[in-house]
């Protein structure tokens, strides 16, 4: 299967247009497609869930995932929008990192209402949005907003009910965890769950592995929440290495330069400085492309890559955080045995062997599917990956 690549007429366009093309290009690689399918499946049929948590390492491509999901939800809602012009198919708001160490709910509610373009905000939060007045000396003095956090929350509840989005997405949701104690941490997620339940709107939390702090707060929350893992490509799995190489091969064809660069030849270096995260890789290639275009270079060289690669310490930090998150998500025989003991089934299973056999079979199947790759075992093939998807 051949890869079409970038339109050749781009080579006659200014560097800014060529750069814009590559920045806008999104690759539907296997792990992205898997996460997308899993998320869309739960959005279509939550089956009792009110919250979805999508977590993965930094730079894995969560922003690209969200763009694809929002685009699809809008397309699916078009027939209904003809009849109901007030409906909004999907809303996305970013949870802002707090300055004081504690998450600012008042700011969150205002940003959420702004994301809705909600008329109510003009009546209920006009003072909150214009928080400066003049003193007699001509200086700006912050004024205390008359609108309360409770009023803003009720306004958001009403907006959710009236606008009826298929999903309310909270990006960078790990910032919700910025609280002092475990009890307050549960309060954070209870607030989101309550909003979802009262409005009847599914909430999607998207963020880094810090979201795993919400995973074991209570049985009630666990029952109402679906966890989706969006991982990086792992070097210890042969199929992951092959998929990563295929990603590089596809990117080679979409870098709008006179000569196709040979990224695959340097796949080990590309993996090392991206830790297997396609989002990190794409940003890195974008920076390198800027240099190549500024120099008028005919292709992207290893020199360009080295010039714009993340430092070893940066990559080590990202890799450490990724490994810690992946370890928390790992389920093995020890975890299975603990569950059986809690349920009082350990003795029953030891006699029948059913659960243990099932668990061992799953692990054997996973091991045979994702075999360890040995360097130099064979030259990887350059199969194309996915399809071109321009961000909309």
PyMOL commands that set and color helices and strands:
alter all, ss='L'
color gray80, all
select helices_A, chain A and resi 8-12+15-24+30-44+62-83+105-116+120-124+126-129+149-163+173-177+182-199+209-214+219-223+238-254+264-272+278-295+302-308+312-329+333-342+346-352+354-369
alter helices_A, ss='H'
color red, helices_A
select strands_A, chain A and resi 25-27+51-55+90-94+132-134+140-142+167-171+203-207+225-229+388-390
alter strands_A, ss='S'
color yellow, strands_A
deselect
rebuild
show_as cartoon
